[in-house]
Amino acid sequence: MASMDEAEKKNAAERAMKEGDAFIERECLSQALGAFSLAADLFADTGERHRQADALYAAGSACARMSRTDEALGTFSRVIELLGKESDASMRARAWANKGLMLARGQRFQEALGCFEEALVLFEQGDEFIRVAEQYGNMGSVHRDMGQPDEALPNYEEALAIYRELGLRERAADQCTNIAYALFMKTEHEGALRWYREALSLYDETGSEEKRTLTAENVARLAAAIEGPSE
């Protein structure tokens, strides 16, 4: 590496990025991580911080897919630090969101909430409404996992409203099931049943067979508990 001049390092870094992408397509995650890490080092040598951030983000994503949570967490944190408060708010937002997911995976829930809030603000600034809805959903699920259904519900409802406005019916159905489960946690079983049925209707429309089957099972169990077995 030391023997290469700057132009050669830039070319080698871009080749490593392409190799990493190719490894990802073949599900060769360990090799992809190696390629992206090499690219990040080369971009660091040439002073290309944004390309270094791109390479680190790709490396963090590979770590996350391999369940190497601590490595992914550290890598996404490096992306945030590298970019600072300047341009490329979308990349910073994605890094914050993924850092939040890694923290939630490690049950560091309060820290995860802070990351999702940072990501949400940045995505709102860029009018990335799907990503905004994802952060509301993430925050809802963190509150759910903390045993706080009352705090989870408004976040799920915000996500649902955005997905409905955008016409994303399967994603809307996912939030209906989240709302149903939060209500179930509150022992509001009739409300939960209504939301599961709403989700089932949407899954029918979208042809999401696996999700439809799981939701139909929830509807049947909950209806039997509330209404008694059908004759």
C-alpha positions in Angstrom: 0.0 0.0 0.0 2.9 2.4 0.9 4.4 2.0 -2.5 1.3 3.3 -4.4 0.9 6.9 -5.3 -2.4 8.8 -4.6 -4.0 8.0 -7.9 -3.2 4.3 -7.6 -4.7 4.3 -4.1 -7.9 5.9 -5.4 -8.2 3.4 -8.2 -7.4 0.5 -5.8 -10.1 1.8 -3.4 -12.7 2.0 -6.1 -11.8 -1.5 -7.2 -12.2 -2.8 -3.7 -15.6 -1.2 -3.4 -16.7 -2.9 -6.6 -15.3 -6.2 -5.3 -17.2 -5.7 -2.1 -20.5 -5.1 -3.9 -19.9 -8.3 -6.0 -19.2 -10.3 -2.9 -22.5 -9.0 -1.3 -24.4 -10.1 -4.4 -23.0 -13.6 -3.9 -23.7 -13.5 -0.2 -20.0 -13.8 0.5 -20.2 -11.4 3.5 -16.8 -12.0 5.1 -15.0 -11.4 1.8 -17.2 -8.3 1.3 -16.2 -7.0 4.7 -12.5 -7.4 3.9 -12.9 -5.5 0.6 -14.9 -2.7 2.1 -12.4 -2.4 5.0 -9.5 -2.2 2.5 -11.4 0.5 0.6 -12.0 2.5 3.7 -8.3 2.4 4.6 -7.3 3.5 1.1 -9.8 6.3 1.0 -8.5 7.5 4.4 -5.0 7.6 3.0 -6.2 9.8 0.1 -8.2 12.1 2.3 -11.6 11.3 0.7 -13.7 11.3 3.8 -17.0 10.9 2.1 -15.9 7.9 0.1 -14.3 6.5 3.3 -17.7 6.9 5.0 -19.3 5.1 2.1 -16.9 2.2 2.5 -17.3 2.1 6.3 -21.1 2.1 6.0 -20.9 -0.8 3.6 -18.6 -2.6 6.1 -21.0 -1.9 9.0 -23.9 -3.3 7.0 -21.9 -6.5 6.3 -21.1 -6.9 10.0 -24.7 -6.4 10.9 -25.8 -9.1 8.4 -23.3 -11.5 10.0 -24.6 -10.6 13.5 -21.3 -9.1 14.4 -23.2 -6.5 16.3 -20.4 -4.8 18.3 -18.3 -4.4 15.1 -21.3 -3.0 13.2 -22.0 -0.6 16.1 -18.5 0.7 16.1 -18.4 1.1 12.4 -21.6 3.1 12.1 -20.4 5.3 14.9 -17.2 6.0 12.9 -19.3 7.0 9.9 -21.2 9.5 12.1 -18.0 10.9 13.5 -16.3 11.1 10.1 -19.1 13.0 8.5 -19.7 15.4 11.4 -22.4 18.0 11.0 -21.7 18.8 7.4 -23.1 17.6 4.1 -24.7 14.2 3.2 -27.4 14.3 5.8 -28.9 11.2 4.3 -25.8 9.1 4.9 -25.6 10.4 8.5 -29.3 9.6 9.0 -28.8 6.0 7.7 -25.8 5.6 10.0 -27.8 6.8 13.0 -30.7 4.5 12.1 -28.4 1.5 11.8 -26.5 2.4 15.0 -29.9 2.4 16.7 -30.8 -1.0 15.4 -27.5 -2.4 16.7 -28.1 -0.8 20.1 -31.6 -2.2 20.2 -30.3 -5.6 19.3 -28.0 -5.3 22.3 -31.0 -4.2 24.5 -29.5 -0.7 25.0 -32.9 0.7 24.5 -32.6 4.3 25.6 -29.5 4.8 23.5 -31.3 3.2 20.6 -34.2 5.7 21.0 -31.8 8.6 20.8 -30.3 7.3 17.6 -33.7 6.8 15.9 -34.6 10.3 17.0 -31.5 11.7 15.4 -32.1 9.8 12.2 -35.8 10.9 12.1 -34.9 14.6 12.2 -32.3 14.2 9.4 -34.7 12.2 7.2 -37.4 14.8 7.8 -35.0 17.5 6.6 -34.5 15.5 3.4 -38.2 14.7 2.9 -37.4 11.0 3.0 -40.8 10.1 4.3 -40.5 6.3 4.1 -37.4 6.5 6.2 -39.2 8.8 8.6 -41.9 6.2 9.0 -39.3 3.5 9.6 -37.9 5.5 12.5 -41.3 5.9 14.1 -41.8 2.1 13.7 -38.3 1.5 15.2 -39.1 3.7 18.2 -42.4 2.0 18.6 -40.7 -1.4 18.7 -38.1 -0.3 21.2 -40.9 0.9 23.5 -42.7 -2.4 23.0 -39.6 -4.3 23.9 -39.2 -2.2 27.0 -42.8 -3.2 28.0 -44.2 0.3 27.3 -47.2 -0.2 25.0 -48.6 3.2 25.7 -45.4 4.8 24.4 -45.2 2.4 21.5 -48.7 3.1 20.2 -48.3 6.8 19.1 -45.1 5.9 17.2 -46.8 3.0 15.4 -49.7 5.3 14.6 -47.4 7.9 13.1 -45.7 5.3 10.9 -49.1 3.9 9.8 -50.3 7.4 8.8 -47.3 8.0 6.6 -47.5 4.6 4.9 -51.2 5.1 4.3 -50.6 8.5 2.8 -47.9 7.0 0.5 -50.1 4.1 -0.5 -47.7 1.5 0.9 -50.3 -1.1 1.9 -48.1 -3.9 3.1 -46.1 -1.6 5.3 -49.3 -0.1 6.6 -50.5 -3.7 7.4 -47.2 -4.3 9.3 -48.0 -1.3 11.5 -51.6 -2.5 12.0 -50.1 -5.7 13.4 -47.8 -3.7 15.6 -50.7 -1.6 16.9 -52.7 -4.8 17.5 -49.9 -6.4 19.5 -49.4 -3.2 21.6 -53.1 -3.2 22.4 -52.9 -6.9 23.3 -50.1 -6.1 25.7 -52.6 -3.6 27.4 -55.1 -6.5 27.5 -57.4 -4.5 25.1 -58.2 -7.6 23.2 -61.2 -6.3 21.2 -59.2 -3.4 20.0 -56.3 -5.7 19.1 -58.7 -8.0 17.2 -60.0 -5.1 15.1 -56.4 -4.1 14.2 -55.4 -7.6 13.3 -58.5 -7.8 11.0 -57.5 -4.5 9.4 -54.0 -5.9 8.8 -55.4 -9.2 7.4 -57.5 -7.2 4.9 -54.5 -5.3 3.7 -52.4 -8.5 3.4 -55.2 -10.0 1.4 -55.0 -7.0 -1.0 -51.2 -7.2 -1.3 -50.8 -10.9 -1.7 -48.4 -11.1 1.3 -49.2 -14.8 1.9 -46.8 -15.6 4.8 -47.8 -12.5 6.7 -51.4 -13.1 5.9 -51.2 -16.6 7.3 -49.6 -15.5 10.6 -52.1 -12.7 11.0 -55.1 -15.0 10.3 -53.8 -17.3 13.0 -53.7 -14.4 15.4 -57.3 -13.4 14.4 -58.6 -16.9 14.9 -57.0 -17.3 18.4 -58.0 -13.9 19.6 -61.6 -14.2 18.2 -62.0 -17.6 19.9 -60.8 -16.1 23.2 -63.2 -13.1 23.0 -66.2 -14.5 21.2 -65.9 -18.2 22.0 -65.4 -21.0 19.5 -67.5 -20.8 16.3 -70.2 -23.4 15.7 
